[in-house]
């Protein structure tokens, strides 16, 4: 497991000492989180891009390694990039 930062270590310590209390989810919060999830996974926009043939071939090869369609891989890479969690390499 990766090392925990100070904040994560404090949460783990509180959990292990049974110091955390559930506040429960209100109907409003459940509805709000359900909408977040729906918006995250909704694919309702189409884009067209031009890329080199070599990049497309490598992208398709990577998607085969991952066992997913290459369009799904592209969508995943874009999503990771815009939320700031994209790795330097795949």
Chimera marker file (.cmm) of the C-alpha trace (Angstrom):
<marker_set name="trace">
<marker id="1" x="0.000" y="0.000" z="0.000" r="1" g="1" b="0" radius="0.5"/>
<marker id="2" x="1.166" y="3.543" z="-0.689" r="1" g="1" b="0" radius="0.5"/>
<marker id="3" x="2.166" y="5.713" z="2.249" r="1" g="1" b="0" radius="0.5"/>
<marker id="4" x="-0.641" y="7.759" z="3.709" r="1" g="1" b="0" radius="0.5"/>
<marker id="5" x="-0.411" y="11.504" z="3.970" r="1" g="1" b="0" radius="0.5"/>
<marker id="6" x="-1.114" y="13.206" z="7.304" r="1" g="1" b="0" radius="0.5"/>
<marker id="7" x="-4.820" y="13.702" z="6.566" r="1" g="1" b="0" radius="0.5"/>
<marker id="8" x="-5.338" y="10.108" z="5.423" r="1" g="1" b="0" radius="0.5"/>
<marker id="9" x="-3.458" y="8.764" z="8.462" r="1" g="1" b="0" radius="0.5"/>
<marker id="10" x="-5.714" y="10.785" z="10.770" r="1" g="1" b="0" radius="0.5"/>
<marker id="11" x="-8.831" y="9.397" z="9.081" r="1" g="1" b="0" radius="0.5"/>
<marker id="12" x="-7.497" y="5.844" z="9.370" r="1" g="1" b="0" radius="0.5"/>
<marker id="13" x="-6.650" y="6.383" z="13.048" r="1" g="1" b="0" radius="0.5"/>
<marker id="14" x="-10.136" y="7.751" z="13.763" r="1" g="1" b="0" radius="0.5"/>
<marker id="15" x="-11.715" y="4.819" z="11.923" r="1" g="1" b="0" radius="0.5"/>
<marker id="16" x="-9.652" y="2.240" z="13.789" r="1" g="1" b="0" radius="0.5"/>
<marker id="17" x="-10.598" y="3.875" z="17.118" r="1" g="1" b="0" radius="0.5"/>
<marker id="18" x="-14.326" y="3.923" z="16.253" r="1" g="1" b="0" radius="0.5"/>
<marker id="19" x="-14.384" y="7.715" z="16.430" r="1" g="1" b="0" radius="0.5"/>
<marker id="20" x="-16.274" y="8.215" z="13.170" r="1" g="1" b="0" radius="0.5"/>
<marker id="21" x="-20.028" y="8.644" z="13.241" r="1" g="1" b="0" radius="0.5"/>
<marker id="22" x="-22.343" y="8.195" z="10.273" r="1" g="1" b="0" radius="0.5"/>
<marker id="23" x="-24.526" y="11.201" z="9.575" r="1" g="1" b="0" radius="0.5"/>
<marker id="24" x="-26.694" y="9.247" z="7.162" r="1" g="1" b="0" radius="0.5"/>
<marker id="25" x="-27.779" y="10.462" z="3.783" r="1" g="1" b="0" radius="0.5"/>
<marker id="26" x="-30.826" y="12.618" z="3.451" r="1" g="1" b="0" radius="0.5"/>
<marker id="27" x="-33.074" y="12.224" z="0.446" r="1" g="1" b="0" radius="0.5"/>
<marker id="28" x="-31.671" y="15.504" z="-0.877" r="1" g="1" b="0" radius="0.5"/>
<marker id="29" x="-28.073" y="14.279" z="-0.604" r="1" g="1" b="0" radius="0.5"/>
<marker id="30" x="-28.938" y="10.945" z="-2.200" r="1" g="1" b="0" radius="0.5"/>
<marker id="31" x="-30.579" y="12.773" z="-5.096" r="1" g="1" b="0" radius="0.5"/>
<marker id="32" x="-27.583" y="15.107" z="-5.441" r="1" g="1" b="0" radius="0.5"/>
<marker id="33" x="-25.061" y="12.228" z="-5.464" r="1" g="1" b="0" radius="0.5"/>
<marker id="34" x="-27.203" y="10.243" z="-7.903" r="1" g="1" b="0" radius="0.5"/>
<marker id="35" x="-27.122" y="13.220" z="-10.274" r="1" g="1" b="0" radius="0.5"/>
<marker id="36" x="-23.330" y="13.475" z="-9.898" r="1" g="1" b="0" radius="0.5"/>
<marker id="37" x="-22.998" y="9.795" z="-10.821" r="1" g="1" b="0" radius="0.5"/>
<marker id="38" x="-25.364" y="10.154" z="-13.770" r="1" g="1" b="0" radius="0.5"/>
<marker id="39" x="-23.474" y="13.174" z="-15.090" r="1" g="1" b="0" radius="0.5"/>
<marker id="40" x="-20.130" y="11.401" z="-14.669" r="1" g="1" b="0" radius="0.5"/>
<marker id="41" x="-21.102" y="8.404" z="-16.747" r="1" g="1" b="0" radius="0.5"/>
<marker id="42" x="-23.387" y="10.086" z="-19.232" r="1" g="1" b="0" radius="0.5"/>
<marker id="43" x="-21.842" y="10.226" z="-22.676" r="1" g="1" b="0" radius="0.5"/>
<marker id="44" x="-24.045" y="12.608" z="-24.575" r="1" g="1" b="0" radius="0.5"/>
<marker id="45" x="-21.557" y="14.593" z="-26.646" r="1" g="1" b="0" radius="0.5"/>
<marker id="46" x="-19.635" y="13.578" z="-29.736" r="1" g="1" b="0" radius="0.5"/>
<marker id="47" x="-16.323" y="14.988" z="-30.936" r="1" g="1" b="0" radius="0.5"/>
<marker id="48" x="-14.263" y="14.441" z="-34.055" r="1" g="1" b="0" radius="0.5"/>
<marker id="49" x="-10.494" y="14.681" z="-34.005" r="1" g="1" b="0" radius="0.5"/>
<marker id="50" x="-7.708" y="14.040" z="-36.462" r="1" g="1" b="0" radius="0.5"/>
<marker id="51" x="-4.704" y="12.104" z="-35.180" r="1" g="1" b="0" radius="0.5"/>
<marker id="52" x="-1.776" y="10.397" z="-36.834" r="1" g="1" b="0" radius="0.5"/>
<marker id="53" x="-2.221" y="6.868" z="-38.108" r="1" g="1" b="0" radius="0.5"/>
<marker id="54" x="0.622" y="5.711" z="-35.859" r="1" g="1" b="0" radius="0.5"/>
<marker id="55" x="-1.093" y="7.171" z="-32.764" r="1" g="1" b="0" radius="0.5"/>
<marker id="56" x="-4.369" y="5.496" z="-33.718" r="1" g="1" b="0" radius="0.5"/>
<marker id="57" x="-2.661" y="2.128" z="-34.200" r="1" g="1" b="0" radius="0.5"/>
<marker id="58" x="-0.906" y="2.430" z="-30.828" r="1" g="1" b="0" radius="0.5"/>
<marker id="59" x="-4.165" y="3.518" z="-29.200" r="1" g="1" b="0" radius="0.5"/>
<marker id="60" x="-5.966" y="0.482" z="-30.601" r="1" g="1" b="0" radius="0.5"/>
<marker id="61" x="-3.117" y="-1.780" z="-29.437" r="1" g="1" b="0" radius="0.5"/>
<marker id="62" x="-3.327" y="-0.315" z="-25.920" r="1" g="1" b="0" radius="0.5"/>
<marker id="63" x="-7.092" y="-0.769" z="-25.894" r="1" g="1" b="0" radius="0.5"/>
<marker id="64" x="-6.638" y="-4.444" z="-26.801" r="1" g="1" b="0" radius="0.5"/>
<marker id="65" x="-4.185" y="-4.813" z="-23.905" r="1" g="1" b="0" radius="0.5"/>
<marker id="66" x="-6.751" y="-3.226" z="-21.581" r="1" g="1" b="0" radius="0.5"/>
<marker id="67" x="-9.605" y="-5.254" z="-23.057" r="1" g="1" b="0" radius="0.5"/>
<marker id="68" x="-11.782" y="-2.229" z="-23.833" r="1" g="1" b="0" radius="0.5"/>
<marker id="69" x="-12.858" y="-0.468" z="-27.042" r="1" g="1" b="0" radius="0.5"/>
<marker id="70" x="-10.443" y="2.246" z="-28.133" r="1" g="1" b="0" radius="0.5"/>
<marker id="71" x="-13.146" y="4.944" z="-27.980" r="1" g="1" b="0" radius="0.5"/>
<marker id="72" x="-13.731" y="4.032" z="-24.324" r="1" g="1" b="0" radius="0.5"/>
<marker id="73" x="-9.992" y="4.296" z="-23.678" r="1" g="1" b="0" radius="0.5"/>
<marker id="74" x="-9.880" y="7.752" z="-25.293" r="1" g="1" b="0" radius="0.5"/>
<marker id="75" x="-12.859" y="8.879" z="-23.227" r="1" g="1" b="0" radius="0.5"/>
<marker id="76" x="-11.219" y="7.554" z="-20.060" r="1" g="1" b="0" radius="0.5"/>
<marker id="77" x="-7.939" y="9.325" z="-20.827" r="1" g="1" b="0" radius="0.5"/>
<marker id="78" x="-9.740" y="12.622" z="-21.443" r="1" g="1" b="0" radius="0.5"/>
<marker id="79" x="-11.733" y="12.219" z="-18.225" r="1" g="1" b="0" radius="0.5"/>
<marker id="80" x="-8.594" y="11.506" z="-16.179" r="1" g="1" b="0" radius="0.5"/>
<marker id="81" x="-6.795" y="14.452" z="-17.742" r="1" g="1" b="0" radius="0.5"/>
<marker id="82" x="-9.529" y="17.009" z="-17.103" r="1" g="1" b="0" radius="0.5"/>
<marker id="83" x="-9.942" y="15.927" z="-13.493" r="1" g="1" b="0" radius="0.5"/>
<marker id="84" x="-6.193" y="16.139" z="-12.999" r="1" g="1" b="0" radius="0.5"/>
<marker id="85" x="-5.348" y="12.500" z="-12.389" r="1" g="1" b="0" radius="0.5"/>
<marker id="86" x="-3.856" y="11.490" z="-15.724" r="1" g="1" b="0" radius="0.5"/>
<marker id="87" x="-0.576" y="9.640" z="-15.465" r="1" g="1" b="0" radius="0.5"/>
<marker id="88" x="2.419" y="10.677" z="-17.523" r="1" g="1" b="0" radius="0.5"/>
<marker id="89" x="2.250" y="7.425" z="-19.453" r="1" g="1" b="0" radius="0.5"/>
<marker id="90" x="-0.096" y="4.513" z="-19.986" r="1" g="1" b="0" radius="0.5"/>
<link id1="1" id2="2" r="1" g="1" b="0" radius="0.2"/>
<link id1="2" id2="3" r="1" g="1" b="0" radius="0.2"/>
<link id1="3" id2="4" r="1" g="1" b="0" radius="0.2"/>
<link id1="4" id2="5" r="1" g="1" b="0" radius="0.2"/>
<link id1="5" id2="6" r="1" g="1" b="0" radius="0.2"/>
<link id1="6" id2="7" r="1" g="1" b="0" radius="0.2"/>
<link id1="7" id2="8" r="1" g="1" b="0" radius="0.2"/>
<link id1="8" id2="9" r="1" g="1" b="0" radius="0.2"/>
<link id1="9" id2="10" r="1" g="1" b="0" radius="0.2"/>
<link id1="10" id2="11" r="1" g="1" b="0" radius="0.2"/>
<link id1="11" id2="12" r="1" g="1" b="0" radius="0.2"/>
<link id1="12" id2="13" r="1" g="1" b="0" radius="0.2"/>
<link id1="13" id2="14" r="1" g="1" b="0" radius="0.2"/>
<link id1="14" id2="15" r="1" g="1" b="0" radius="0.2"/>
<link id1="15" id2="16" r="1" g="1" b="0" radius="0.2"/>
<link id1="16" id2="17" r="1" g="1" b="0" radius="0.2"/>
<link id1="17" id2="18" r="1" g="1" b="0" radius="0.2"/>
<link id1="18" id2="19" r="1" g="1" b="0" radius="0.2"/>
<link id1="19" id2="20" r="1" g="1" b="0" radius="0.2"/>
<link id1="20" id2="21" r="1" g="1" b="0" radius="0.2"/>
<link id1="21" id2="22" r="1" g="1" b="0" radius="0.2"/>
<link id1="22" id2="23" r="1" g="1" b="0" radius="0.2"/>
<link id1="23" id2="24" r="1" g="1" b="0" radius="0.2"/>
<link id1="24" id2="25" r="1" g="1" b="0" radius="0.2"/>
<link id1="25" id2="26" r="1" g="1" b="0" radius="0.2"/>
<link id1="26" id2="27" r="1" g="1" b="0" radius="0.2"/>
<link id1="27" id2="28" r="1" g="1" b="0" radius="0.2"/>
<link id1="28" id2="29" r="1" g="1" b="0" radius="0.2"/>
<link id1="29" id2="30" r="1" g="1" b="0" radius="0.2"/>
<link id1="30" id2="31" r="1" g="1" b="0" radius="0.2"/>
<link id1="31" id2="32" r="1" g="1" b="0" radius="0.2"/>
<link id1="32" id2="33" r="1" g="1" b="0" radius="0.2"/>
<link id1="33" id2="34" r="1" g="1" b="0" radius="0.2"/>
<link id1="34" id2="35" r="1" g="1" b="0" radius="0.2"/>
<link id1="35" id2="36" r="1" g="1" b="0" radius="0.2"/>
<link id1="36" id2="37" r="1" g="1" b="0" radius="0.2"/>
<link id1="37" id2="38" r="1" g="1" b="0" radius="0.2"/>
<link id1="38" id2="39" r="1" g="1" b="0" radius="0.2"/>
<link id1="39" id2="40" r="1" g="1" b="0" radius="0.2"/>
<link id1="40" id2="41" r="1" g="1" b="0" radius="0.2"/>
<link id1="41" id2="42" r="1" g="1" b="0" radius="0.2"/>
<link id1="42" id2="43" r="1" g="1" b="0" radius="0.2"/>
<link id1="43" id2="44" r="1" g="1" b="0" radius="0.2"/>
<link id1="44" id2="45" r="1" g="1" b="0" radius="0.2"/>
<link id1="45" id2="46" r="1" g="1" b="0" radius="0.2"/>
<link id1="46" id2="47" r="1" g="1" b="0" radius="0.2"/>
<link id1="47" id2="48" r="1" g="1" b="0" radius="0.2"/>
<link id1="48" id2="49" r="1" g="1" b="0" radius="0.2"/>
<link id1="49" id2="50" r="1" g="1" b="0" radius="0.2"/>
<link id1="50" id2="51" r="1" g="1" b="0" radius="0.2"/>
<link id1="51" id2="52" r="1" g="1" b="0" radius="0.2"/>
<link id1="52" id2="53" r="1" g="1" b="0" radius="0.2"/>
<link id1="53" id2="54" r="1" g="1" b="0" radius="0.2"/>
<link id1="54" id2="55" r="1" g="1" b="0" radius="0.2"/>
<link id1="55" id2="56" r="1" g="1" b="0" radius="0.2"/>
<link id1="56" id2="57" r="1" g="1" b="0" radius="0.2"/>
<link id1="57" id2="58" r="1" g="1" b="0" radius="0.2"/>
<link id1="58" id2="59" r="1" g="1" b="0" radius="0.2"/>
<link id1="59" id2="60" r="1" g="1" b="0" radius="0.2"/>
<link id1="60" id2="61" r="1" g="1" b="0" radius="0.2"/>
<link id1="61" id2="62" r="1" g="1" b="0" radius="0.2"/>
<link id1="62" id2="63" r="1" g="1" b="0" radius="0.2"/>
<link id1="63" id2="64" r="1" g="1" b="0" radius="0.2"/>
<link id1="64" id2="65" r="1" g="1" b="0" radius="0.2"/>
<link id1="65" id2="66" r="1" g="1" b="0" radius="0.2"/>
<link id1="66" id2="67" r="1" g="1" b="0" radius="0.2"/>
<link id1="67" id2="68" r="1" g="1" b="0" radius="0.2"/>
<link id1="68" id2="69" r="1" g="1" b="0" radius="0.2"/>
<link id1="69" id2="70" r="1" g="1" b="0" radius="0.2"/>
<link id1="70" id2="71" r="1" g="1" b="0" radius="0.2"/>
<link id1="71" id2="72" r="1" g="1" b="0" radius="0.2"/>
<link id1="72" id2="73" r="1" g="1" b="0" radius="0.2"/>
<link id1="73" id2="74" r="1" g="1" b="0" radius="0.2"/>
<link id1="74" id2="75" r="1" g="1" b="0" radius="0.2"/>
<link id1="75" id2="76" r="1" g="1" b="0" radius="0.2"/>
<link id1="76" id2="77" r="1" g="1" b="0" radius="0.2"/>
<link id1="77" id2="78" r="1" g="1" b="0" radius="0.2"/>
<link id1="78" id2="79" r="1" g="1" b="0" radius="0.2"/>
<link id1="79" id2="80" r="1" g="1" b="0" radius="0.2"/>
<link id1="80" id2="81" r="1" g="1" b="0" radius="0.2"/>
<link id1="81" id2="82" r="1" g="1" b="0" radius="0.2"/>
<link id1="82" id2="83" r="1" g="1" b="0" radius="0.2"/>
<link id1="83" id2="84" r="1" g="1" b="0" radius="0.2"/>
<link id1="84" id2="85" r="1" g="1" b="0" radius="0.2"/>
<link id1="85" id2="86" r="1" g="1" b="0" radius="0.2"/>
<link id1="86" id2="87" r="1" g="1" b="0" radius="0.2"/>
<link id1="87" id2="88" r="1" g="1" b="0" radius="0.2"/>
<link id1="88" id2="89" r="1" g="1" b="0" radius="0.2"/>
<link id1="89" id2="90" r="1" g="1" b="0" radius="0.2"/>
</marker_set>
